[in-house]
Amino acid sequence: MHININRTQRITLRLSEVENRRITRRARSCGLSKSAYVRQIIVGYEPRESPPADYFAMTRELKEIGNNLNQLAFVANATGLIDGAAYYAEVVRLRDSLRRIEKAVLGTTDGTDEDMVD
């Protein structure tokens, strides 16, 4: 959601070369312009770096694995050919792996499991 704000005030700020490189690098790593980065800091928000491109591919693959496990369990339960404890242990392992990846890449998880297998 983008709110149209009429920004009419300008601020001039002098930075050292090192400070300018640092703010440029940090803004870029968050996917923001330097101005947007500074505005977020001013309002008390600490912008986070965007996750690496392969993060989304990794999580998508893990979620597909979880979906496959879920489908296998459905068929296995219908036919009676499943070791429930072993299957559940794998589901827990998959869920824990996904959480560890999210925590490592994003710094935290959002606390919801709606996309994860139960």
C-alpha positions, 0 to 999 in steps of 0.5 A: 500500500502506497500513501501519497505524501506531498514531500516538500521539505528538503534536508541537506546532509554531509557525509564522509565517503565511508558513511555514504558508502555504508548508507548506500550499501545498507539501503541497497541491501534492503531494496530501498533508495537512500531517501526511503531508507533514511525516512524509515530510520527517522520514524523508528523502523529498522529496515531489514535486508532483503533475503537472498534470491535463493531463499525463496527457491529453498523455502518453496522446495521445502514446502513442496516436499511437505505437500508431497508428504501430506499427499503420501500420508493421505494415500497411506492412511486410506490404504492402511500402509503407513508408519504414523510415528515415522511419518510424523517424525519426518513432518516435524523434521521438515517443519523445523528445517524450514523454521531454521532457514527462515530464522537464519535468513530473515532473523526471525519467523512470523510465528504462523504455520499456515503454509506448513504441513500439520 
